[in-house]
Amino acid sequence: MAVSRKNLSAVAAAAAVLLLVVVVAEMASVGAADTCRHLSGAFHGLCTWDKHCAETCTTESSNNIGGVCDDTLPRCYCLSNC
């Protein structure tokens, strides 16, 4: 069975799209830094405002890059680069 020009074009287009998806995914993963989080030792009480948590975390340690409120009973978690 001979391969038609139409089928060959469809295969080439599918391969190009797949290559594009792989390249974009790789570029996205290169720029993404791993972020670790740990419970703040300096924040007391329920965490209701991310900005207050982030300020406490960055004051707590120069390694911290921010903070977020998270959990069922909101607690302050500090963020740092892994």
Chimera marker file (.cmm) of the C-alpha trace (Angstrom):
<marker_set name="trace">
<marker id="1" x="0.000" y="0.000" z="0.000" r="1" g="1" b="0" radius="0.5"/>
<marker id="2" x="1.448" y="3.322" z="-1.052" r="1" g="1" b="0" radius="0.5"/>
<marker id="3" x="1.644" y="6.197" z="1.390" r="1" g="1" b="0" radius="0.5"/>
<marker id="4" x="-0.360" y="9.135" z="0.159" r="1" g="1" b="0" radius="0.5"/>
<marker id="5" x="0.899" y="12.680" z="0.328" r="1" g="1" b="0" radius="0.5"/>
<marker id="6" x="-2.101" y="13.594" z="2.547" r="1" g="1" b="0" radius="0.5"/>
<marker id="7" x="-1.212" y="10.922" z="5.136" r="1" g="1" b="0" radius="0.5"/>
<marker id="8" x="2.435" y="11.975" z="5.109" r="1" g="1" b="0" radius="0.5"/>
<marker id="9" x="1.444" y="15.604" z="5.743" r="1" g="1" b="0" radius="0.5"/>
<marker id="10" x="-0.769" y="14.573" z="8.672" r="1" g="1" b="0" radius="0.5"/>
<marker id="11" x="2.061" y="12.560" z="10.241" r="1" g="1" b="0" radius="0.5"/>
<marker id="12" x="4.500" y="15.457" z="9.799" r="1" g="1" b="0" radius="0.5"/>
<marker id="13" x="2.031" y="17.906" z="11.375" r="1" g="1" b="0" radius="0.5"/>
<marker id="14" x="1.427" y="15.589" z="14.338" r="1" g="1" b="0" radius="0.5"/>
<marker id="15" x="5.182" y="15.169" z="14.852" r="1" g="1" b="0" radius="0.5"/>
<marker id="16" x="5.692" y="18.949" z="14.747" r="1" g="1" b="0" radius="0.5"/>
<marker id="17" x="2.956" y="19.519" z="17.345" r="1" g="1" b="0" radius="0.5"/>
<marker id="18" x="4.409" y="16.818" z="19.598" r="1" g="1" b="0" radius="0.5"/>
<marker id="19" x="7.883" y="18.341" z="19.318" r="1" g="1" b="0" radius="0.5"/>
<marker id="20" x="6.487" y="21.776" z="20.160" r="1" g="1" b="0" radius="0.5"/>
<marker id="21" x="4.724" y="20.418" z="23.266" r="1" g="1" b="0" radius="0.5"/>
<marker id="22" x="7.919" y="18.721" z="24.473" r="1" g="1" b="0" radius="0.5"/>
<marker id="23" x="10.024" y="21.864" z="23.943" r="1" g="1" b="0" radius="0.5"/>
<marker id="24" x="7.522" y="24.111" z="25.758" r="1" g="1" b="0" radius="0.5"/>
<marker id="25" x="7.251" y="21.675" z="28.685" r="1" g="1" b="0" radius="0.5"/>
<marker id="26" x="11.041" y="21.518" z="29.007" r="1" g="1" b="0" radius="0.5"/>
<marker id="27" x="11.367" y="25.306" z="28.940" r="1" g="1" b="0" radius="0.5"/>
<marker id="28" x="8.726" y="25.639" z="31.659" r="1" g="1" b="0" radius="0.5"/>
<marker id="29" x="10.483" y="23.138" z="33.930" r="1" g="1" b="0" radius="0.5"/>
<marker id="30" x="13.878" y="24.852" z="33.564" r="1" g="1" b="0" radius="0.5"/>
<marker id="31" x="12.543" y="28.169" z="34.890" r="1" g="1" b="0" radius="0.5"/>
<marker id="32" x="10.621" y="26.648" z="37.787" r="1" g="1" b="0" radius="0.5"/>
<marker id="33" x="12.484" y="26.571" z="41.084" r="1" g="1" b="0" radius="0.5"/>
<marker id="34" x="11.559" y="24.087" z="43.770" r="1" g="1" b="0" radius="0.5"/>
<marker id="35" x="9.960" y="25.750" z="46.775" r="1" g="1" b="0" radius="0.5"/>
<marker id="36" x="9.952" y="24.101" z="50.183" r="1" g="1" b="0" radius="0.5"/>
<marker id="37" x="7.679" y="25.091" z="53.032" r="1" g="1" b="0" radius="0.5"/>
<marker id="38" x="7.894" y="24.689" z="56.776" r="1" g="1" b="0" radius="0.5"/>
<marker id="39" x="5.798" y="25.785" z="59.737" r="1" g="1" b="0" radius="0.5"/>
<marker id="40" x="6.807" y="29.197" z="61.052" r="1" g="1" b="0" radius="0.5"/>
<marker id="41" x="8.343" y="29.233" z="64.500" r="1" g="1" b="0" radius="0.5"/>
<marker id="42" x="7.650" y="32.930" z="65.084" r="1" g="1" b="0" radius="0.5"/>
<marker id="43" x="4.015" y="33.253" z="63.926" r="1" g="1" b="0" radius="0.5"/>
<marker id="44" x="1.437" y="32.869" z="66.708" r="1" g="1" b="0" radius="0.5"/>
<marker id="45" x="-2.322" y="32.413" z="66.395" r="1" g="1" b="0" radius="0.5"/>
<marker id="46" x="-4.512" y="31.658" z="63.404" r="1" g="1" b="0" radius="0.5"/>
<marker id="47" x="-3.108" y="32.734" z="60.070" r="1" g="1" b="0" radius="0.5"/>
<marker id="48" x="-5.731" y="34.734" z="58.189" r="1" g="1" b="0" radius="0.5"/>
<marker id="49" x="-3.633" y="37.045" z="56.020" r="1" g="1" b="0" radius="0.5"/>
<marker id="50" x="-0.836" y="35.815" z="53.735" r="1" g="1" b="0" radius="0.5"/>
<marker id="51" x="0.929" y="39.192" z="53.789" r="1" g="1" b="0" radius="0.5"/>
<marker id="52" x="1.327" y="39.131" z="57.591" r="1" g="1" b="0" radius="0.5"/>
<marker id="53" x="2.587" y="35.543" z="57.397" r="1" g="1" b="0" radius="0.5"/>
<marker id="54" x="5.104" y="36.463" z="54.660" r="1" g="1" b="0" radius="0.5"/>
<marker id="55" x="6.398" y="39.433" z="56.674" r="1" g="1" b="0" radius="0.5"/>
<marker id="56" x="6.859" y="37.226" z="59.746" r="1" g="1" b="0" radius="0.5"/>
<marker id="57" x="8.671" y="34.560" z="57.719" r="1" g="1" b="0" radius="0.5"/>
<marker id="58" x="11.087" y="36.940" z="55.998" r="1" g="1" b="0" radius="0.5"/>
<marker id="59" x="11.895" y="38.504" z="59.377" r="1" g="1" b="0" radius="0.5"/>
<marker id="60" x="12.331" y="35.051" z="60.919" r="1" g="1" b="0" radius="0.5"/>
<marker id="61" x="15.075" y="33.976" z="58.471" r="1" g="1" b="0" radius="0.5"/>
<marker id="62" x="16.905" y="35.457" z="55.503" r="1" g="1" b="0" radius="0.5"/>
<marker id="63" x="16.510" y="32.071" z="53.761" r="1" g="1" b="0" radius="0.5"/>
<marker id="64" x="12.725" y="32.488" z="53.669" r="1" g="1" b="0" radius="0.5"/>
<marker id="65" x="11.298" y="34.022" z="50.497" r="1" g="1" b="0" radius="0.5"/>
<marker id="66" x="7.705" y="34.414" z="51.711" r="1" g="1" b="0" radius="0.5"/>
<marker id="67" x="4.890" y="32.769" z="53.578" r="1" g="1" b="0" radius="0.5"/>
<marker id="68" x="1.342" y="31.480" z="53.110" r="1" g="1" b="0" radius="0.5"/>
<marker id="69" x="-1.591" y="30.623" z="55.339" r="1" g="1" b="0" radius="0.5"/>
<marker id="70" x="-2.635" y="27.009" z="54.873" r="1" g="1" b="0" radius="0.5"/>
<marker id="71" x="-4.278" y="24.101" z="56.719" r="1" g="1" b="0" radius="0.5"/>
<marker id="72" x="-7.693" y="23.324" z="58.194" r="1" g="1" b="0" radius="0.5"/>
<marker id="73" x="-6.871" y="25.559" z="61.152" r="1" g="1" b="0" radius="0.5"/>
<marker id="74" x="-4.916" y="28.159" z="59.178" r="1" g="1" b="0" radius="0.5"/>
<marker id="75" x="-1.270" y="28.213" z="60.181" r="1" g="1" b="0" radius="0.5"/>
<marker id="76" x="1.627" y="30.172" z="58.738" r="1" g="1" b="0" radius="0.5"/>
<marker id="77" x="4.008" y="28.237" z="56.513" r="1" g="1" b="0" radius="0.5"/>
<marker id="78" x="7.265" y="29.847" z="55.432" r="1" g="1" b="0" radius="0.5"/>
<marker id="79" x="8.536" y="29.355" z="51.884" r="1" g="1" b="0" radius="0.5"/>
<marker id="80" x="12.187" y="28.896" z="50.959" r="1" g="1" b="0" radius="0.5"/>
<marker id="81" x="14.117" y="27.656" z="47.928" r="1" g="1" b="0" radius="0.5"/>
<marker id="82" x="14.994" y="23.970" z="48.221" r="1" g="1" b="0" radius="0.5"/>
<link id1="1" id2="2" r="1" g="1" b="0" radius="0.2"/>
<link id1="2" id2="3" r="1" g="1" b="0" radius="0.2"/>
<link id1="3" id2="4" r="1" g="1" b="0" radius="0.2"/>
<link id1="4" id2="5" r="1" g="1" b="0" radius="0.2"/>
<link id1="5" id2="6" r="1" g="1" b="0" radius="0.2"/>
<link id1="6" id2="7" r="1" g="1" b="0" radius="0.2"/>
<link id1="7" id2="8" r="1" g="1" b="0" radius="0.2"/>
<link id1="8" id2="9" r="1" g="1" b="0" radius="0.2"/>
<link id1="9" id2="10" r="1" g="1" b="0" radius="0.2"/>
<link id1="10" id2="11" r="1" g="1" b="0" radius="0.2"/>
<link id1="11" id2="12" r="1" g="1" b="0" radius="0.2"/>
<link id1="12" id2="13" r="1" g="1" b="0" radius="0.2"/>
<link id1="13" id2="14" r="1" g="1" b="0" radius="0.2"/>
<link id1="14" id2="15" r="1" g="1" b="0" radius="0.2"/>
<link id1="15" id2="16" r="1" g="1" b="0" radius="0.2"/>
<link id1="16" id2="17" r="1" g="1" b="0" radius="0.2"/>
<link id1="17" id2="18" r="1" g="1" b="0" radius="0.2"/>
<link id1="18" id2="19" r="1" g="1" b="0" radius="0.2"/>
<link id1="19" id2="20" r="1" g="1" b="0" radius="0.2"/>
<link id1="20" id2="21" r="1" g="1" b="0" radius="0.2"/>
<link id1="21" id2="22" r="1" g="1" b="0" radius="0.2"/>
<link id1="22" id2="23" r="1" g="1" b="0" radius="0.2"/>
<link id1="23" id2="24" r="1" g="1" b="0" radius="0.2"/>
<link id1="24" id2="25" r="1" g="1" b="0" radius="0.2"/>
<link id1="25" id2="26" r="1" g="1" b="0" radius="0.2"/>
<link id1="26" id2="27" r="1" g="1" b="0" radius="0.2"/>
<link id1="27" id2="28" r="1" g="1" b="0" radius="0.2"/>
<link id1="28" id2="29" r="1" g="1" b="0" radius="0.2"/>
<link id1="29" id2="30" r="1" g="1" b="0" radius="0.2"/>
<link id1="30" id2="31" r="1" g="1" b="0" radius="0.2"/>
<link id1="31" id2="32" r="1" g="1" b="0" radius="0.2"/>
<link id1="32" id2="33" r="1" g="1" b="0" radius="0.2"/>
<link id1="33" id2="34" r="1" g="1" b="0" radius="0.2"/>
<link id1="34" id2="35" r="1" g="1" b="0" radius="0.2"/>
<link id1="35" id2="36" r="1" g="1" b="0" radius="0.2"/>
<link id1="36" id2="37" r="1" g="1" b="0" radius="0.2"/>
<link id1="37" id2="38" r="1" g="1" b="0" radius="0.2"/>
<link id1="38" id2="39" r="1" g="1" b="0" radius="0.2"/>
<link id1="39" id2="40" r="1" g="1" b="0" radius="0.2"/>
<link id1="40" id2="41" r="1" g="1" b="0" radius="0.2"/>
<link id1="41" id2="42" r="1" g="1" b="0" radius="0.2"/>
<link id1="42" id2="43" r="1" g="1" b="0" radius="0.2"/>
<link id1="43" id2="44" r="1" g="1" b="0" radius="0.2"/>
<link id1="44" id2="45" r="1" g="1" b="0" radius="0.2"/>
<link id1="45" id2="46" r="1" g="1" b="0" radius="0.2"/>
<link id1="46" id2="47" r="1" g="1" b="0" radius="0.2"/>
<link id1="47" id2="48" r="1" g="1" b="0" radius="0.2"/>
<link id1="48" id2="49" r="1" g="1" b="0" radius="0.2"/>
<link id1="49" id2="50" r="1" g="1" b="0" radius="0.2"/>
<link id1="50" id2="51" r="1" g="1" b="0" radius="0.2"/>
<link id1="51" id2="52" r="1" g="1" b="0" radius="0.2"/>
<link id1="52" id2="53" r="1" g="1" b="0" radius="0.2"/>
<link id1="53" id2="54" r="1" g="1" b="0" radius="0.2"/>
<link id1="54" id2="55" r="1" g="1" b="0" radius="0.2"/>
<link id1="55" id2="56" r="1" g="1" b="0" radius="0.2"/>
<link id1="56" id2="57" r="1" g="1" b="0" radius="0.2"/>
<link id1="57" id2="58" r="1" g="1" b="0" radius="0.2"/>
<link id1="58" id2="59" r="1" g="1" b="0" radius="0.2"/>
<link id1="59" id2="60" r="1" g="1" b="0" radius="0.2"/>
<link id1="60" id2="61" r="1" g="1" b="0" radius="0.2"/>
<link id1="61" id2="62" r="1" g="1" b="0" radius="0.2"/>
<link id1="62" id2="63" r="1" g="1" b="0" radius="0.2"/>
<link id1="63" id2="64" r="1" g="1" b="0" radius="0.2"/>
<link id1="64" id2="65" r="1" g="1" b="0" radius="0.2"/>
<link id1="65" id2="66" r="1" g="1" b="0" radius="0.2"/>
<link id1="66" id2="67" r="1" g="1" b="0" radius="0.2"/>
<link id1="67" id2="68" r="1" g="1" b="0" radius="0.2"/>
<link id1="68" id2="69" r="1" g="1" b="0" radius="0.2"/>
<link id1="69" id2="70" r="1" g="1" b="0" radius="0.2"/>
<link id1="70" id2="71" r="1" g="1" b="0" radius="0.2"/>
<link id1="71" id2="72" r="1" g="1" b="0" radius="0.2"/>
<link id1="72" id2="73" r="1" g="1" b="0" radius="0.2"/>
<link id1="73" id2="74" r="1" g="1" b="0" radius="0.2"/>
<link id1="74" id2="75" r="1" g="1" b="0" radius="0.2"/>
<link id1="75" id2="76" r="1" g="1" b="0" radius="0.2"/>
<link id1="76" id2="77" r="1" g="1" b="0" radius="0.2"/>
<link id1="77" id2="78" r="1" g="1" b="0" radius="0.2"/>
<link id1="78" id2="79" r="1" g="1" b="0" radius="0.2"/>
<link id1="79" id2="80" r="1" g="1" b="0" radius="0.2"/>
<link id1="80" id2="81" r="1" g="1" b="0" radius="0.2"/>
<link id1="81" id2="82" r="1" g="1" b="0" radius="0.2"/>
</marker_set>
